[in-house]
Amino acid sequence: MAVTNVTSAEQYQKLISAPSVSVVLFSAEWAEQCKQILSVLSEMSKQATFSGLQFLDVPAEELSEISLKHQIDAVPTVIFFKSGSAVDRIDGVDIAALTAKCRKFGGAPSSAAGSLEDRLKALINRGKVMIFMKGDRNTPRCGFSKQLIAIINETGVQYDTFDILTDEEVRQGLKTYSDWPTYPQVYVKGELIGGLDIIKELLTAGELQATLNAE
């Protein structure tokens, strides 16, 4: 499931009337913070943890009547709907609150140690080569992540990424789980290879391609 782009009031009304909880982002293309929230929702939509939710992106200015109805004074604003009625709301950027509320409404278990470890294992094994970073492969959000992606792209190896800025639980939990305090982190077949410095060392030694392609 992905984030649904709402294009009309009729479509919006039909979607939020569903019995499942709708997580609705009121956004604007010019607002950088909206892109951050959209990235978080997009990542959530890929996870089984949140499969009971539907995620919607409403252009606040284009669908101004809907925005006025819900008193959207600024973007981003996220409203949670159940069967057409608003049940909760987040004004502005609060990733921790957004994650917690999505877990609550999605019926997911709280961040117990066992469930977090299961989540981390599942994420680490989501791709043969898995990179945990700030941002994603298309929009790295720190210099180290940008350097690493540039190096990995040169190898031509297929890989997946996870934006740690979208999930504080994963961001903190993975540091402890892997005993590696910084990001980005690169995993191959579920095993930690290391961060940017290790990747650079492997590249210099001519071993990076073989490490990433390990069977």
Backbone torsions as a table, in degrees:
resi	resn	phi	psi	omega
1	MET	NA	141.3	178.1
2	ALA	-119.3	178.2	176.0
3	VAL	-77.5	128.5	-178.6
4	THR	-87.7	126.9	175.9
5	ASN	-84.0	117.2	-178.3
6	VAL	-85.5	130.8	-175.7
7	THR	-118.1	-7.6	-179.9
8	SER	-150.8	159.1	178.8
9	ALA	-64.8	-35.6	-179.2
10	GLU	-65.5	-45.0	178.6
11	GLN	-62.2	-42.8	179.9
12	TYR	-58.6	-49.0	-177.1
13	GLN	-63.4	-40.1	179.8
14	LYS	-64.7	-42.8	-176.0
15	LEU	-69.0	-45.1	-176.4
16	ILE	-75.1	-12.0	178.7
17	SER	-80.0	-5.0	-179.8
18	ALA	-64.7	150.4	-179.8
19	PRO	-67.1	-26.3	177.5
20	SER	-73.9	160.3	-179.5
21	VAL	-76.7	132.2	176.5
22	SER	-102.8	131.5	176.3
23	VAL	-103.7	108.6	-169.8
24	VAL	-111.1	117.8	176.2
25	LEU	-95.0	122.2	171.6
26	PHE	-94.7	117.6	-168.3
27	SER	-135.5	173.5	173.3
28	ALA	-143.6	140.2	-175.7
29	GLU	-61.5	-30.3	-175.6
30	TRP	-78.7	-12.6	-174.9
31	ALA	-92.4	113.3	-178.4
32	GLU	-60.7	-35.6	-178.9
33	GLN	-64.6	-30.5	177.9
34	CYS	-65.2	-35.9	178.7
35	LYS	-65.1	-35.4	178.3
36	GLN	-64.8	-46.6	179.2
37	ILE	-64.9	-41.2	179.2
38	LEU	-61.4	-37.5	177.2
39	SER	-63.5	-40.7	178.1
40	VAL	-62.9	-48.1	-178.8
41	LEU	-64.3	-37.7	179.1
42	SER	-63.5	-41.1	178.5
43	GLU	-66.4	-41.6	178.4
44	MET	-61.2	-38.3	-175.8
45	SER	-64.2	-17.4	179.8
46	LYS	-88.4	-11.3	-172.1
47	GLN	-99.2	135.9	-179.9
48	ALA	-60.3	-28.0	179.6
49	THR	-53.4	-35.3	-174.5
50	PHE	-109.8	21.8	-175.7
51	SER	-65.8	-17.3	179.2
52	GLY	-83.2	-1.3	-178.5
53	LEU	-109.0	154.8	167.7
54	GLN	-117.1	140.9	-174.6
55	PHE	-112.5	128.3	-176.9
56	LEU	-125.3	145.7	175.6
57	ASP	-119.8	115.3	-177.4
58	VAL	-109.4	122.1	176.1
59	PRO	-71.5	107.2	-169.7
60	ALA	-61.2	-36.4	-176.9
61	GLU	-80.2	-39.8	-179.7
62	GLU	-67.7	-38.2	179.2
63	LEU	-106.0	62.0	-171.2
64	SER	-65.2	-30.2	179.8
65	GLU	-63.8	-40.0	177.9
66	ILE	-66.4	-43.0	179.6
67	SER	-61.3	-41.6	179.9
68	LEU	-64.7	-41.4	-179.8
69	LYS	-59.0	-37.8	-176.3
70	HIS	-99.9	12.0	175.9
71	GLN	54.9	51.7	176.6
72	ILE	-83.1	101.7	-177.4
73	ASP	-90.3	-22.2	-178.8
74	ALA	-154.3	158.0	175.8
75	VAL	-115.4	149.2	-2.0
76	PRO	-79.6	146.3	169.1
77	THR	-131.1	135.1	178.4
78	VAL	-116.6	128.0	176.7
79	ILE	-121.1	137.3	178.0
80	PHE	-99.8	127.3	179.5
81	PHE	-118.0	144.3	171.8
82	LYS	-134.8	121.4	-178.2
83	SER	51.9	39.6	174.9
84	GLY	88.5	-7.5	-178.2
85	SER	-108.8	137.9	177.6
86	ALA	-71.1	129.8	-178.1
87	VAL	-118.0	-13.2	177.1
88	ASP	-167.5	169.7	-172.1
89	ARG	-158.9	145.7	172.6
90	ILE	-132.2	120.5	176.1
91	ASP	-98.1	127.5	180.0
92	GLY	86.2	-165.9	-176.5
93	VAL	-99.3	115.2	174.4
94	ASP	-146.6	86.4	-173.0
95	ILE	-62.7	-40.7	-178.8
96	ALA	-61.7	-45.1	179.8
97	ALA	-66.1	-40.2	-179.7
98	LEU	-61.5	-46.6	179.2
99	THR	-62.4	-44.7	-178.7
100	ALA	-62.7	-44.1	-178.7
101	LYS	-68.4	-37.5	178.0
102	CYS	-65.4	-36.4	176.9
103	ARG	-65.6	-42.7	-178.9
104	LYS	-62.5	-49.4	-176.6
105	PHE	-76.7	-22.1	179.3
106	GLY	-84.2	-4.5	179.2
107	GLY	74.7	17.1	-178.5
108	ALA	-79.4	152.2	177.4
109	PRO	-67.0	154.8	177.9
110	SER	-69.3	177.0	-171.7
111	SER	-78.9	57.8	173.5
112	ALA	-69.4	152.7	-174.4
113	ALA	-57.0	-43.1	-178.1
114	GLY	-62.6	-46.6	-177.7
115	SER	-67.9	-35.2	178.0
116	LEU	-66.2	-42.9	179.5
117	GLU	-62.1	-39.9	177.5
118	ASP	-62.7	-41.8	178.3
119	ARG	-61.9	-45.0	-178.4
120	LEU	-63.5	-42.7	178.4
121	LYS	-61.2	-42.5	-179.6
122	ALA	-64.5	-41.9	179.9
123	LEU	-66.9	-43.9	-179.1
124	ILE	-60.3	-32.8	-177.9
125	ASN	-98.7	12.0	-178.4
126	ARG	-66.5	-30.2	176.3
127	GLY	-137.5	158.1	178.4
128	LYS	-59.7	-45.1	172.8
129	VAL	-111.8	117.4	-175.1
130	MET	-122.8	129.4	-178.3
131	ILE	-119.4	123.0	174.8
132	PHE	-100.4	122.7	-168.9
133	MET	-151.6	172.6	172.4
134	LYS	-89.6	113.8	-173.0
135	GLY	93.1	-163.2	177.4
136	ASP	-132.0	-175.5	-174.0
137	ARG	-60.1	-28.7	-178.5
138	ASN	-89.3	-29.2	-178.7
139	THR	-137.2	74.8	175.5
140	PRO	-61.0	140.4	-175.0
141	ARG	-110.9	16.6	170.4
142	CYS	-154.9	160.1	-175.6
143	GLY	-62.8	-38.5	-179.4
144	PHE	-65.1	-43.6	179.2
145	SER	-64.1	-39.7	-179.9
146	LYS	-63.6	-43.1	178.6
147	GLN	-62.6	-44.5	-176.8
148	LEU	-64.4	-45.0	179.8
149	ILE	-61.0	-39.7	178.7
150	ALA	-60.7	-41.1	179.7
151	ILE	-67.6	-47.1	-178.4
152	ILE	-64.3	-39.2	179.0
153	ASN	-59.6	-34.5	-179.7
154	GLU	-65.4	-24.3	-178.6
155	THR	-78.3	-22.1	-177.7
156	GLY	77.7	5.9	-179.2
157	VAL	-75.4	141.8	175.9
158	GLN	-74.3	138.4	179.8
159	TYR	-153.7	163.5	176.7
160	ASP	-121.7	157.3	179.2
161	THR	-128.7	156.5	172.8
162	PHE	-131.3	128.8	-179.2
163	ASP	-85.4	106.9	-177.5
164	ILE	-68.0	-17.1	178.4
165	LEU	-72.5	-12.3	-179.6
166	THR	-90.3	-7.8	-175.0
167	ASP	-152.5	100.9	-177.1
168	GLU	-65.4	-31.8	179.3
169	GLU	-63.1	-45.2	178.0
170	VAL	-68.4	-42.3	-178.3
171	ARG	-56.5	-46.0	-179.6
172	GLN	-80.7	-39.7	-176.5
173	GLY	-64.7	-37.5	-177.2
174	LEU	-69.1	-31.2	176.8
175	LYS	-59.1	-44.3	-179.6
176	THR	-74.1	-45.0	-177.0
177	TYR	-57.6	-43.2	-176.2
178	SER	-99.9	-2.9	-178.1
179	ASP	54.0	46.1	179.8
180	TRP	-138.3	110.7	-165.5
181	PRO	-81.5	-9.5	-172.9
182	THR	-123.6	167.5	175.2
183	TYR	-125.4	153.1	7.2
184	PRO	-76.7	162.4	175.0
185	GLN	-127.1	135.8	-178.9
186	VAL	-114.5	129.5	178.1
187	TYR	-119.6	141.8	174.1
188	VAL	-125.9	121.0	-178.4
189	LYS	52.0	40.8	175.1
190	GLY	84.4	-1.6	-179.0
191	GLU	-108.8	135.4	178.7
192	LEU	-69.4	126.4	174.3
193	ILE	-92.0	-43.0	178.9
194	GLY	143.5	-163.5	-179.2
195	GLY	-104.4	-158.4	-175.3
196	LEU	-59.6	-43.3	-177.6
197	ASP	-61.5	-42.0	179.5
198	ILE	-65.7	-41.6	179.2
199	ILE	-62.1	-40.9	177.5
200	LYS	-63.5	-40.3	178.8
201	GLU	-63.6	-43.3	178.3
202	LEU	-63.4	-38.3	179.0
203	LEU	-64.3	-46.4	-179.2
204	THR	-62.9	-36.6	-178.8
205	ALA	-81.0	-4.3	-178.9
206	GLY	74.0	22.1	-175.9
207	GLU	-110.2	-0.9	-173.3
208	LEU	-65.2	-46.8	-177.7
209	GLN	-58.8	-45.7	-178.2
210	ALA	-66.4	-36.5	179.9
211	THR	-65.4	-44.7	-178.5
212	LEU	-70.3	-27.2	-177.7
213	ASN	-97.7	13.2	-177.1
214	ALA	-56.5	137.9	179.3
215	GLU	-93.7	NA	NA
